[in-house]
C-alpha cells in the first residue's frame, strides 16, 4: 500500500491530478486527513468545486482504521439533509483513500466564537439559530434508515470544530463518518481525541454504550458555550476534564456575570443532566424547546439575519477568498503558473471550506509593521507652521514703525503756512478765510494710524501728547488803517 502523499503546494505550473479530480490547493490538515480544494471534471467541460479529504499517511497502513473509515463514510454518503454536509464520492487512488464533499464557504464554530468574542460577544438569537440547526441535523441522522432499517447512527463528536456556519447563514454538521471511526480508534491509540474530550457525554467518558442522548449532551455543551462565550469544562489534564464530566454538575449559565434568561437556562441545564434518563430524549425535543423560547422571547431567529451577521463579522476573510479566486482564474486563463499559496496547515482542523482566519492574538503570527505616514505628515505640518510664524513676525517688525511716526507728525501738519494769514486778497473779490487746522489733519492721522485689514491686530503704543497750540501772531494795524474798512490791514 502506497503512503506517498503529494503536496500540491510544491507544484508549479500544471496542477496535480488525483483521479478525476484536479487539486487546486491545500486548505488545512486535520488529525486524520488532509483537506484540499479540488475541481471534479467530466465530459463536455463539466466542472464542480469540491472539498477532497485524504487520509494521512500514518493511518493509511492501518487496515482496521481504513475499514472503519470506509464503512462510516458510506453511511454518511446516504445522508441528505440541509444541516448535514453532503458526501459525494468515496474511493482510493494509488492506495490513497479519500472522500469528496460539498464546498462550504464560511467558518467553523471555534473560529466563529473567537471572532464574536473580539467583537463584543455573539448575540443570543444567532447562537440559538446555530444550535437549532445542529439539533435538526442530529435528529435527521438519528432517525435515518436504509431500506427501512434504522441505522442507529450516533455522531459522537458534536464539537465546535464539527459545526460549520456558511456566509449564507446555513448550519452544517460535519464528519459523521470520521467521528465514529476516531472514537473506536481511541480505544487503542492514546491522545487521538485530544481537544474533543471537553464535549463528551458522561457515559462516553465511562465507555458505556451510546445512543442519541449522548449527542444531545454534547449539543447542550455547545449551546452553553455559544450563549455565554466561555468554555464549560476545563482542567489541567484530560483526566481532570473527564472527572468533571462524570462527577460534577455543570455551573449555571447565569453565574458568568450577565443577565442570562432564566427560561433558556432551564433548557440548557436539562440538556446537561449527567443522568441520561433525565435529559431530553432526542435532539428534536431540545429543538422544540429552543423554538418555543425564541418565540416567547420574541427573538428574531432567522437565516437571513445570521447571514448578514456572518458577512459583517468576516468581511476581510470573504474579500481575501474572492481575491484569491480571481487571481487563480486570471493565472489559468493567461497560461501562467498559479500564484504561490501560503501553507495553511498551521491550524489543525477538519473543516472544509476557506482557510481559517488569522488570529492576531496568536503570538506566532507577526503583527503588521507600524504605519509611518502619520509621522511624516506631522513633520511637514510642523515645518509649515514654523515658516508661517516666521513670516508673520517679519511683517510685524516691518509695519510697526510706520504707525507711530504717522501719529507723531500730526502736530506739524496742523499748523497752517505763515503766508496764509498775511496774503492780501484781490480788491475785486472777497477774502477767503483759511480752513480750520483740524479739517485736513484729522483724516491724514486716521489713515496713517489704521492697521492693515489682512493682518492680526497689533497692540500700539498710545500717541504722544500734542503740544498746546500757539496763538497766531497778531500784528498791529497801520496807523492810517480804518477800523471800519472791510479790507484787512
TIMARMAR-391385 format. One record per residue (C-alpha): x, y, z; residue number from 0; residue in one letter. Coordinates in nm, 2 decimals, decimal comma. Example, Ala and Ser with C-alpha at 12.3 -4.5 7.8 and 13.67 -1.06 7.14 Angstrom:
<nodes>
      c1      c2      c3  num  residu
    1,23   -0,45    0,78    0       A
    1,37   -0,11    0,71    1       S
</nodes>
This chain:
<nodes>
      c1      c2      c3  num  residu
    0,00    0,00    0,00    0       X
    0,15    0,33   -0,11    1       X
    0,17    0,60    0,16    2       X
    0,33    0,88   -0,05    3       X
    0,10    1,19   -0,04    4       X
    0,20    1,46   -0,30    5       X
    0,20    1,81   -0,17    6       X
    0,01    2,05   -0,40    7       X
    0,18    2,35   -0,25    8       X
    0,51    2,23   -0,40    9       X
    0,37    2,22   -0,75   10       X
    0,43    2,49   -1,01   11       X
    0,26    2,53   -1,35   12       X
    0,02    2,24   -1,40   13       X
   -0,20    2,13   -1,11   14       X
   -0,19    1,79   -0,96   15       X
   -0,43    1,53   -1,09   16       X
   -0,58    1,29   -0,84   17       X
   -0,81    1,05   -1,02   18       X
   -1,08    1,26   -1,18   19       X
   -1,01    1,55   -0,95   20       X
   -0,78    1,84   -1,01   21       X
   -0,63    1,97   -0,68   22       X
   -0,63    2,35   -0,66   23       X
   -0,47    2,40   -0,32   24       X
   -0,45    2,26    0,03   25       X
   -0,68    2,41    0,29   26       X
   -0,58    2,25    0,61   27       X
   -0,45    1,94    0,79   28       X
   -0,67    1,76    1,04   29       X
   -0,60    1,49    1,29   30       X
   -0,65    1,21    1,05   31       X
   -0,67    1,37    0,70   32       X
   -0,56    1,65    0,48   33       X
   -0,82    1,87    0,32   34       X
   -0,79    2,02   -0,03   35       X
   -0,99    2,24   -0,25   36       X
   -1,03    2,04   -0,57   37       X
   -1,23    2,05   -0,90   38       X
   -1,41    1,75   -1,03   39       X
   -1,40    1,74   -1,41   40       X
   -1,60    1,53   -1,66   41       X
   -1,72    1,51   -2,02   42       X
   -1,84    1,81   -2,22   43       X
   -1,65    2,05   -1,99   44       X
   -1,83    1,95   -1,67   45       X
   -1,67    2,11   -1,36   46       X
   -1,76    2,13   -0,99   47       X
   -1,56    2,25   -0,70   48       X
   -1,55    2,01   -0,41   49       X
   -1,36    1,95   -0,09   50       X
   -1,13    1,65   -0,10   51       X
   -1,03    1,48    0,22   52       X
   -0,74    1,22    0,21   53       X
   -0,63    1,00    0,49   54       X
   -0,29    1,09    0,64   55       X
    0,00    0,85    0,57   56       X
    0,03    0,73    0,93   57       X
   -0,32    0,60    0,92   58       X
   -0,32    0,47    0,56   59       X
   -0,14    0,15    0,67   60       X
   -0,39    0,07    0,95   61       X
   -0,62   -0,17    0,78   62       X
   -0,87   -0,16    1,07   63       X
   -0,89    0,22    1,06   64       X
   -0,93    0,22    0,69   65       X
   -1,21   -0,03    0,71   66       X
   -1,40    0,17    0,97   67       X
   -1,34    0,49    0,77   68       X
   -1,49    0,34    0,46   69       X
   -1,78    0,18    0,64   70       X
   -1,88    0,50    0,82   71       X
   -1,81    0,72    0,51   72       X
   -2,05    0,50    0,31   73       X
   -2,32    0,56    0,58   74       X
   -2,25    0,93    0,58   75       X
   -2,29    0,94    0,20   76       X
   -2,65    0,83    0,24   77       X
   -2,74    1,14    0,45   78       X
   -2,92    1,41    0,26   79       X
   -3,02    1,70    0,48   80       X
   -2,98    2,08    0,47   81       X
   -2,80    2,07    0,81   82       X
   -2,56    1,78    0,72   83       X
   -2,26    1,82    0,49   84       X
   -2,32    1,62    0,17   85       X
   -2,07    1,35    0,08   86       X
   -2,04    1,30   -0,30   87       X
   -1,78    1,03   -0,35   88       X
   -1,56    0,77   -0,17   89       X
   -1,27    0,58   -0,31   90       X
   -0,90    0,53   -0,34   91       X
   -0,63    0,65   -0,60   92       X
   -0,30    0,46   -0,59   93       X
   -0,37    0,33   -0,24   94       X
   -0,47    0,68   -0,10   95       X
   -0,82    0,67    0,04   96       X
   -1,04    0,98    0,01   97       X
   -1,39    1,12    0,02   98       X
   -1,52    1,43   -0,16   99       X
   -1,78    1,66    0,00  100       X
   -1,96    1,98   -0,09  101       X
   -1,77    2,30   -0,07  102       X
   -1,87    2,53    0,21  103       X
   -1,77    2,89    0,24  104       X
   -1,79    3,01    0,60  105       X
   -1,64    2,94    0,94  106       X
   -1,65    2,66    1,19  107       X
   -1,79    2,72    1,54  108       X
   -1,45    2,76    1,70  109       X
   -1,34    3,05    1,48  110       X
   -1,68    3,20    1,50  111       X
   -1,68    3,21    1,88  112       X
   -1,33    3,37    1,88  113       X
   -1,42    3,64    1,63  114       X
   -1,75    3,71    1,81  115       X
   -1,57    3,74    2,14  116       X
   -1,34    4,01    1,99  117       X
   -1,64    4,19    1,85  118       X
   -1,82    4,20    2,19  119       X
   -1,99    3,86    2,21  120       X
   -2,23    3,65    1,99  121       X
   -2,59    3,77    2,01  122       X
   -2,82    3,51    2,17  123       X
   -3,05    3,49    1,87  124       X
   -2,77    3,39    1,64  125       X
   -2,64    3,13    1,89  126       X
   -2,99    2,99    1,90  127       X
   -3,01    2,98    1,53  128       X
   -2,69    2,78    1,50  129       X
   -2,77    2,53    1,78  130       X
   -3,12    2,48    1,63  131       X
   -2,96    2,39    1,30  132       X
   -2,73    2,14    1,48  133       X
   -3,03    1,98    1,65  134       X
   -3,21    1,95    1,32  135       X
   -2,92    1,77    1,16  136       X
   -2,87    1,54    1,46  137       X
   -3,23    1,43    1,47  138       X
   -3,23    1,36    1,10  139       X
   -2,92    1,14    1,14  140       X
   -3,06    0,96    1,44  141       X
   -3,38    0,88    1,26  142       X
   -3,21    0,79    0,93  143       X
   -3,30    0,45    0,78  144       X
   -3,16    0,25    0,49  145       X
   -3,40    0,01    0,32  146       X
   -3,64    0,06    0,60  147       X
   -3,39   -0,03    0,87  148       X
   -3,28    0,23    1,13  149       X
   -2,91    0,27    1,14  150       X
   -2,88    0,39    1,50  151       X
   -2,62    0,64    1,38  152       X
   -2,46    0,85    1,66  153       X
   -2,23    1,13    1,58  154       X
   -2,01    1,10    1,89  155       X
   -1,81    1,42    1,82  156       X
   -2,05    1,72    1,83  157       X
   -1,80    2,00    1,89  158       X
   -1,73    2,35    1,76  159       X
   -1,48    2,21    1,51  160       X
   -1,76    2,00    1,35  161       X
   -2,02    2,27    1,33  162       X
   -1,99    2,49    1,02  163       X
   -2,17    2,82    0,96  164       X
   -2,17    2,94    0,60  165       X
   -2,18    3,30    0,49  166       X
   -2,53    3,24    0,36  167       X
   -2,65    3,17    0,72  168       X
   -2,67    2,79    0,68  169       X
   -2,56    2,55    0,95  170       X
   -2,39    2,22    0,86  171       X
   -2,29    1,93    1,08  172       X
   -1,96    1,77    0,97  173       X
   -1,78    1,44    0,99  174       X
   -2,04    1,18    1,07  175       X
   -1,82    0,91    0,93  176       X
   -1,48    1,00    1,07  177       X
   -1,62    1,09    1,41  178       X
   -1,73    0,73    1,48  179       X
   -1,40    0,59    1,33  180       X
   -1,19    0,81    1,55  181       X
   -1,39    0,71    1,86  182       X
   -1,32    0,34    1,80  183       X
   -0,95    0,42    1,73  184       X
   -0,92    0,60    2,06  185       X
   -0,95    0,26    2,24  186       X
   -0,60    0,16    2,12  187       X
   -0,44    0,49    2,04  188       X
   -0,39    0,73    2,33  189       X
   -0,42    1,10    2,26  190       X
   -0,62    1,08    1,94  191       X
   -0,92    1,26    2,09  192       X
   -0,72    1,55    2,25  193       X
   -0,92    1,86    2,23  194       X
   -1,26    1,68    2,19  195       X
   -1,29    1,53    2,54  196       X
   -1,45    1,85    2,67  197       X
   -1,75    1,78    2,46  198       X
   -1,81    1,41    2,55  199       X
   -2,10    1,28    2,75  200       X
   -2,06    1,12    3,09  201       X
   -2,15    0,78    2,95  202       X
   -1,89    0,83    2,67  203       X
   -1,62    0,91    2,92  204       X
   -1,71    0,59    3,11  205       X
   -1,70    0,37    2,80  206       X
   -2,07    0,28    2,81  207       X
   -2,28    0,20    2,50  208       X
   -2,40    0,52    2,34  209       X
   -2,73    0,64    2,19  210       X
   -2,87    0,96    2,06  211       X
   -2,89    1,12    2,41  212       X
   -2,51    1,13    2,41  213       X
   -2,52    1,37    2,11  214       X
   -2,79    1,57    2,30  215       X
   -2,55    1,62    2,59  216       X
   -2,27    1,74    2,36  217       X
   -2,50    1,97    2,17  218       X
   -2,61    2,12    2,51  219       X
   -2,24    2,19    2,59  220       X
   -2,21    2,37    2,26  221       X
   -2,53    2,57    2,35  222       X
   -2,39    2,66    2,69  223       X
   -2,06    2,79    2,53  224       X
   -2,23    2,97    2,24  225       X
   -2,46    3,17    2,47  226       X
   -2,20    3,26    2,74  227       X
   -1,89    3,30    2,53  228       X
   -1,68    3,08    2,77  229       X
   -1,56    2,72    2,79  230       X
   -1,76    2,49    3,01  231       X
   -1,53    2,21    3,10  232       X
   -1,16    2,29    3,15  233       X
   -0,89    2,13    3,36  234       X
   -0,52    2,07    3,40  235       X
   -0,54    1,74    3,22  236       X
   -0,78    1,53    3,01  237       X
   -0,84    1,31    3,32  238       X
   -0,95    1,61    3,52  239       X
   -1,19    1,71    3,25  240       X
   -1,33    1,36    3,23  241       X
   -1,37    1,35    3,61  242       X
   -1,58    1,67    3,60  243       X
   -1,80    1,53    3,32  244       X
   -1,87    1,22    3,53  245       X
   -1,90    1,36    3,88  246       X
   -1,98    1,73    3,88  247       X
   -2,29    1,91    3,77  248       X
   -2,23    2,20    3,52  249       X
   -2,24    2,56    3,65  250       X
   -2,55    2,76    3,58  251       X
   -2,50    3,00    3,28  252       X
   -2,63    3,29    3,49  253       X
   -2,32    3,27    3,71  254       X
   -2,10    3,40    3,43  255       X
   -2,18    3,76    3,51  256       X
   -2,46    3,89    3,29  257       X
   -2,84    3,87    3,28  258       X
   -2,89    3,52    3,13  259       X
   -3,26    3,43    3,05  260       X
   -3,40    3,20    3,32  261       X
   -3,61    3,01    3,07  262       X
   -3,31    2,94    2,85  263       X
   -3,10    2,84    3,15  264       X
   -3,36    2,58    3,24  265       X
   -3,33    2,43    2,88  266       X
   -2,95    2,42    2,89  267       X
   -2,94    2,26    3,23  268       X
   -3,18    1,99    3,14  269       X
   -2,98    1,90    2,83  270       X
   -2,67    1,88    3,06  271       X
   -2,81    1,63    3,31  272       X
   -2,54    1,37    3,39  273       X
   -2,81    1,10    3,41  274       X
   -2,93    1,05    3,06  275       X
   -3,27    0,94    3,17  276       X
   -3,34    1,30    3,29  277       X
   -3,21    1,45    2,97  278       X
   -3,41    1,53    2,66  279       X
   -3,49    1,20    2,49  280       X
   -3,40    1,33    2,15  281       X
   -3,24    1,63    1,96  282       X
   -3,59    1,71    1,83  283       X
   -3,72    1,77    2,19  284       X
   -3,43    2,01    2,25  285       X
   -3,50    2,18    1,92  286       X
   -3,87    2,23    2,00  287       X
   -3,78    2,38    2,34  288       X
   -3,54    2,63    2,18  289       X
   -3,80    2,73    1,92  290       X
   -4,06    2,79    2,19  291       X
   -3,82    3,00    2,40  292       X
   -3,73    3,21    2,09  293       X
   -4,10    3,26    2,01  294       X
   -4,19    3,36    2,37  295       X
   -3,88    3,59    2,40  296       X
   -3,96    3,74    2,06  297       X
   -3,61    3,69    1,94  298       X
   -3,56    3,73    1,56  299       X
   -3,41    3,39    1,48  300       X
   -3,36    3,37    1,10  301       X
   -3,11    3,25    0,84  302       X
   -3,11    3,60    0,67  303       X
   -3,01    3,77    0,99  304       X
   -2,74    3,52    1,06  305       X
   -2,61    3,56    0,71  306       X
   -2,59    3,94    0,75  307       X
   -2,40    3,89    1,08  308       X
   -2,15    3,65    0,93  309       X
   -2,08    3,87    0,63  310       X
   -2,02    4,17    0,85  311       X
   -1,81    3,98    1,11  312       X
   -1,58    3,81    0,84  313       X
   -1,58    4,08    0,58  314       X
   -1,20    4,07    0,54  315       X
   -1,19    3,69    0,51  316       X
   -1,46    3,70    0,23  317       X
   -1,26    3,96    0,04  318       X
   -0,94    3,76    0,08  319       X
   -1,11    3,45   -0,05  320       X
   -1,25    3,63   -0,35  321       X
   -0,92    3,79   -0,44  322       X
   -0,75    3,45   -0,43  323       X
   -1,01    3,30   -0,66  324       X
   -0,98    3,59   -0,91  325       X
   -0,60    3,56   -0,90  326       X
   -0,61    3,19   -0,98  327       X
   -0,87    3,23   -1,26  328       X
   -0,66    3,50   -1,42  329       X
   -0,34    3,29   -1,39  330       X
   -0,51    2,99   -1,56  331       X
   -0,67    3,20   -1,84  332       X
   -0,33    3,36   -1,92  333       X
   -0,14    3,02   -1,92  334       X
    0,08    3,13   -1,62  335       X
    0,16    2,93   -1,31  336       X
   -0,10    2,97   -1,03  337       X
    0,01    3,22   -0,76  338       X
    0,20    3,06   -0,47  339       X
   -0,02    2,98   -0,18  340       X
    0,08    3,00    0,19  341       X
    0,09    2,69    0,39  342       X
   -0,24    2,67    0,59  343       X
   -0,16    2,37    0,79  344       X
   -0,06    2,58    1,10  345       X
   -0,40    2,54    1,25  346       X
   -0,53    2,18    1,28  347       X
   -0,88    2,15    1,17  348       X
   -1,11    1,90    0,99  349       X
   -1,34    2,16    0,84  350       X
   -1,39    2,20    0,47  351       X
   -1,41    2,55    0,33  352       X
   -1,19    2,85    0,31  353       X
   -0,87    2,90    0,51  354       X
   -0,90    2,96    0,88  355       X
   -0,88    3,33    0,97  356       X
   -0,55    3,46    1,11  357       X
   -0,57    3,53    1,48  358       X
   -0,37    3,84    1,56  359       X
   -0,38    3,73    1,93  360       X
   -0,16    3,43    1,83  361       X
    0,20    3,52    1,93  362       X
    0,32    3,30    1,64  363       X
    0,17    3,54    1,39  364       X
    0,37    3,85    1,32  365       X
    0,18    4,18    1,36  366       X
    0,18    4,42    1,06  367       X
    0,46    4,68    1,06  368       X
    0,36    5,02    1,21  369       X
    0,25    5,29    0,96  370       X
    0,49    5,58    0,92  371       X
    0,28    5,81    0,71  372       X
    0,14    6,00    1,01  373       X
    0,49    6,08    1,14  374       X
    0,60    6,24    0,80  375       X
    0,27    6,43    0,80  376       X
    0,34    6,57    1,15  377       X
    0,69    6,68    1,03  378       X
    0,56    6,86    0,72  379       X
    0,28    7,04    0,93  380       X
    0,54    7,15    1,18  381       X
    0,77    7,30    0,92  382       X
    0,47    7,48    0,76  383       X
    0,36    7,63    1,09  384       X
    0,72    7,74    1,17  385       X
    0,76    7,92    0,83  386       X
    0,42    8,09    0,87  387       X
    0,50    8,21    1,22  388       X
    0,84    8,35    1,10  389       X
    0,67    8,54    0,81  390       X
    0,41    8,69    1,05  391       X
    0,68    8,80    1,29  392       X
    0,87    8,97    1,00  393       X
    0,56    9,15    0,88  394       X
    0,50    9,28    1,24  395       X
    0,85    9,42    1,25  396       X
    0,81    9,59    0,91  397       X
    0,48    9,76    0,97  398       X
    0,51    9,85    1,34  399       X
    0,75   10,16    1,30  400       X
    0,52   10,32    1,03  401       X
    0,24   10,36    1,27  402       X
    0,39   10,56    1,55  403       X
    0,56   10,83    1,33  404       X
    0,23   10,89    1,15  405       X
    0,08   11,00    1,48  406       X
    0,39   11,19    1,57  407       X
    0,37   11,41    1,26  408       X
    0,02   11,52    1,32  409       X
    0,11   11,84    1,51  410       X
    0,34   11,96    1,22  411       X
    0,06   11,92    0,97  412       X
   -0,20   12,11    1,17  413       X
   -0,01   12,44    1,17  414       X
   -0,11   12,65    0,86  415       X
    0,16   12,82    0,65  416       X
    0,26   13,16    0,77  417       X
    0,18   13,33    0,43  418       X
   -0,18   13,22    0,45  419       X
   -0,27   13,47    0,73  420       X
   -0,08   13,76    0,57  421       X
   -0,15   13,72    0,20  422       X
   -0,39   14,01    0,09  423       X
   -0,69   13,92   -0,12  424       X
   -0,76   14,09   -0,46  425       X
   -0,95   14,41   -0,44  426       X
   -1,24   14,28   -0,66  427       X
   -1,31   13,96   -0,45  428       X
   -1,40   13,89   -0,10  429       X
   -1,12   13,73    0,11  430       X
   -1,14   13,35    0,16  431       X
   -1,08   13,26    0,52  432       X
   -0,82   12,99    0,58  433       X
   -0,97   12,64    0,66  434       X
   -0,96   12,52    1,02  435       X
   -0,64   12,34    1,10  436       X
   -0,81   12,01    1,22  437       X
   -1,01   11,96    0,90  438       X
   -0,72   11,83    0,69  439       X
   -0,50   11,69    0,97  440       X
   -0,76   11,45    1,12  441       X
   -0,81   11,24    0,81  442       X
   -0,44   11,21    0,75  443       X
   -0,38   11,10    1,10  444       X
   -0,67   10,85    1,09  445       X
   -0,55   10,69    0,76  446       X
   -0,19   10,67    0,88  447       X
   -0,29   10,50    1,21  448       X
   -0,53   10,24    1,06  449       X
   -0,39    9,89    1,09  450       X
   -0,38    9,66    0,78  451       X
   -0,71    9,47    0,74  452       X
   -0,55    9,13    0,65  453       X
   -0,30    9,13    0,94  454       X
   -0,36    9,04    1,30  455       X
   -0,42    9,33    1,54  456       X
   -0,11    9,48    1,68  457       X
   -0,10    9,65    2,02  458       X
    0,02   10,01    1,96  459       X
    0,17   10,25    2,20  460       X
   -0,05   10,54    2,28  461       X
    0,03   10,85    2,07  462       X
    0,23   11,12    2,24  463       X
    0,05   11,42    2,37  464       X
    0,01   11,70    2,13  465       X
    0,18   12,03    2,25  466       X
   -0,06   12,31    2,31  467       X
   -0,13   12,52    2,00  468       X
    0,04   12,86    2,00  469       X
   -0,19   13,15    1,93  470       X
   -0,14   13,31    1,59  471       X
    0,08   13,61    1,59  472       X
   -0,11   13,93    1,55  473       X
    0,03   14,25    1,40  474       X
   -0,06   14,60    1,50  475       X
   -0,26   14,77    1,22  476       X
   -0,10   15,06    1,05  477       X
   -0,17   15,40    1,17  478       X
   -0,36   15,51    0,87  479       X
   -0,59   15,19    0,87  480       X
   -0,96   15,25    0,90  481       X
   -1,11   15,01    1,15  482       X
   -1,45   15,01    0,96  483       X
   -1,28   14,91    0,64  484       X
   -1,37   14,57    0,50  485       X
   -1,02   14,51    0,38  486       X
   -0,76   14,35    0,60  487       X
   -0,49   14,59    0,74  488       X
</nodes>
